[in-house]
Amino acid sequence: MSKWNEEFFIEKGLLLTAISSVIVIALIIIFIFREGLPALQSVGFFSFLFGMEWAPSNGQYGIFPMIIGSLGITALSLLMAVPLGVFCAIFLSEIAPSKMRKILNPTIQTLAGIPSVVYGFFGLVLLVPFMRVQFGGTGFSMFTAAVILTVMILPIIVSVSEDALRSIPLEYKEASLALGATHWQTIKNVIFPAAIPGIITSVILGMGRAIGETLAIIMVAGNVVQIPTSIMDPVRALTSNIAIEMGYATGVHYNALFATGIVLVFMIIVLLVIANYFHYKKKVTIGGGYL
């Protein structure tokens, strides 16, 4: 009886923990909507979402340039980080000697623990002047922000992708080698395809970190509300806009910043739904074709 009671309390405790997580997220979303909806009602949803001017002093609250800035920075950082991260994961899981792996793994994990303000200072002191000298302009740009984000999300992609590659049963590799395939052919045709669902998961996690990053982006992106015509133009991200202006915003301006948060939440949800769709679609395909 006591054993049954213990299992009952453990089960209910775990259930309560799971429910509390959902409740906390729901409360956050409700709070954001409660504070942001007045701005959407005052400005108009489409005027707010597709407006080209952000000038609170003149009553203009258009966030479309910042949506483009956020998506541009995220896309550029993923474009650089995903190939680097996947190749690094393949090297660590399949090629690197054990001694090298013992050095590289802690180093990569250390990168994940560095505060974003340190990355921001690094970009401000070293990367921005380098970009200014090499490409002209101020050095503050969407590309500069993307480079910093690439370094920040690389440890996530490497770690999760490496775990996915290592989780593939050893029998797959042995069977491929027994059929006469080389080590590289086995990696390319057997191990990598079977690990794609886990690799997509790493990309999803990296994307979430990239689109939600604030402080480092503020320090290197330039924070100019405009639609960039090139990757070397300064931009302002949605998260940066909230962080920069929340301290002194009042009235509709205050509500507009929360409405920006609503848009950001929906952007993240849409991107995650799309990424998860491809994740599960690929998982089902692999389950039918490889496994």
N, C-alpha and C positions, 0 to 999 in steps of 0.2 A: 504493500500500500504506500509506504513512504517513497519507494522507488517511482511508483506511478505519479505521486504528487510532485516529486522532483522533476520528472519529465514534463508534467503538465505546466509547472511554473516556468521552466526553461522555454518551452514552446510558446507560451503566452508572452513571455518577456521578449523573445525574438520577434514575435508578431507585433508587439507594441513598439519596438524599435523601428521596424519597417514602416509601420503606420505613421509614427512620429516624423519620419523623414518626409513622407508625402505631405503631411500636414504643414510642416515648416515651409516646404516649397510652395504649397497652395497659399499660405498666409503671405509670403513674399510677393507672389503674383497678384493677390488681391490688393495688397497695399500699393503696389506700383500702379495698378489700374485705377484705384481710387484717387490717387494723386495726379495721374496723367490724363484721365478722361476729360476733365474740365478744359484742358488746353486743346484737345482734339475737337471738342464741341465749340470752342471759341474761334479757333483758327480754321477748322474744317479738315477732315481727314486727308483728302487728296492734296489740299494746299500745303498741309504740314509734310506729307510724305514726299511730294514731288516738287515742292517749292525750291527755288534756286538761291534764295537769299536768307541768311541767318543774321538778323539785326534786331535784337530784342529792344533796343532803345527806340526803334522805329516801328515796333509791333510786327516785325517780319520773322516768321519762324518756319523756314524751309530747311529740311534736313537731307534733301536728295544728294547734294555734294558730299556730305559726310557718310552717307550709305555707300556711295561709290568709293570713297576713301577707305572705309573699313573693309569692303570686299576686295579692293585692289591690293591692300597691304596683306590681307590673309591669303589671297590667291598667289601672290608673288612669293610669300614665305613658304607656302606649301610646295610651290613649283621647285624651289631650291632644296627644301628640307626633305621631301619624300625620297627623291633619288639618293641623296647622300645618306639618309637614315637607313634605307633598305639595303644599300650596298654595304654600309658599315655593319649592319646586322648579319648579313650573309657572311661577311668576312669573319666576324666574331664567332658565329655559330659553326661555321664549316671549314674555315681555312686557317684562322689564327692559331699559332702554338699556344699551349696552355699558359706558359709564362707571360706571353704578351697579353693574353686575355685577362689575366689577373691584374695587369697594370691598367689596361684600357677600360675595363668595366667600372672600376671605382672612379676613374677619371670622368667618364661620361655621366655617372650617377651624381658626381659632385657638381657638374654643370646644372643639373636639375634643381639643386638646392641653393644656387646663388640667387640672392634677392634681385627682383627686377630693377630696382633703383641702381644697382651696381652695373647691370647691363646698360642702363640708360646713361650713366656717367661714362662708361667705356665708349659708347657710341658718340656722346657729346664731345669728349676730349680727343678721341682718336679717329673715329670713323667719319664724323661730319667734316673735319678739316681735310681728311683724305679725299672725300667726295668733292669738296670745294676745289681742291687743287686739280684733281684728275678730270672732272666733268664740268667745272664751272658752276655758277650760281651760288647759292648760300650754303649748299651742302645738306640742308634739311630737305628731305624728300621722301616720297613713298618708297623708293628703292632702299634708302638708308634704313627706314623703319623695318622694311621686309628683311634686310640682312640681319638686323638685331633679333627679329622674331625667329628667323631661321635657326640661329644659335640657341635660342630659348626653347624651341619645340623639338630640336634635334634629339635630346636625351629621351624624350617620351617615345618618339618614333623608333629609335634604336632599341630601347629596352623591350617594348612590347613586341616589336617585329622579331627580335632575337628569341624571345620566349615562344613566339608562334612557330618559328623555324625549328627550335629545339623540341617542340611538342610532337613533331611528326614522328611516327613509329620508325624505329631503326630498321624494321623489316622492309620498308619501302626502299631505303637506300641500298640495303644488301641485295634485294631482288634486282634493282636496276644495275648495280655493278656486276651481278652474276650474269646478266644478259649481255654484258660486254660494253655497257656505257661507261664513259669516262666520268671522273669526279665532277667536272664542270657540267657535262650533259645531265648528270643525275640532279645537280642543283637546279639547273634551268628547267628541266622537263618533269621532274618528280617533286622535289622538296619545295621549291618556290611556289608552284601552282597549288599544292596542298595547303600551304601556309597563307594563301591570299586572304581568307576571311580574317585571320588574326592581324595581318598587315593592314587591312582596311580599318580594323579597330584602332590601330595605332594612329592612322591618319585622322580618324574621327576625334580622338583625344587631342592630337596636335592642333587640329582645326579649332576645337573648343578653347584651347589655351590661347591660340593666336587671336581669335576674334574678341576675346575677353580681356586681353592685355591692355593696360592703361598707362602706367607710369613711364615705362621705357619708350612708349610711342609718343607721349607728350614731349619727351626730351629731344627726340630726333626727327619727328615727322614734319615740323614746321608750323602745324596748327593753323593753316590758312584754309578758310571755308571756300573751296573752289573745286570744280570738276577738273582733274588733272588731264593735261593733253599729252603728257609723257610720264614715264616712271620717275623722272628726275624732278618733277614738280612737288612743291610742298602740299600736304593735305592735312585734314583734320578727321580723326576717327570719331565714331559715335561715343565710345567710352571716354575719349579724351575730352570731348565737349562737355559731358556730364561732370567730369572731375574738375575741369578748369572753372566752370561757371556756377557750380552748385553753391559755393561759399557765399556768393553775394546776390543770388537770384531771389526775386520776390514776385508774388502775383502770378500772372500768366507765364512769365518767364520761368518761374519755379516749376509750375505744372508742365511746361513744355519740356523741361529736362527729364521729368518722369515719363512723359510721353515718348521721349527718345529711348528711355529704358524699355518701354513696351515694344517699340519697333525692334530694338536689339534682341529682346527675348524671342520675338517671332522669327527674326532672321536666324537665330541659333537653332530654333526648333525646326525650321524648314530645312536648313543645311544638314542637321542631324538626321531628319527623316529621309532625305535623299541619300545620304551616306549609308544609313542603316539598310535602306532598300537594296542598294548595290551589295552591301555586306551579306545579307541573307540570301539574295539572289545567287551570288557567287558561291555561297556555302552550300546551297541546294544543288547547284550545278556540279560542284566538286564532289558532293556526296553521291551523286548519281554516276559521275564519270570516272572518279579516281578511287573513291573509297568503296 
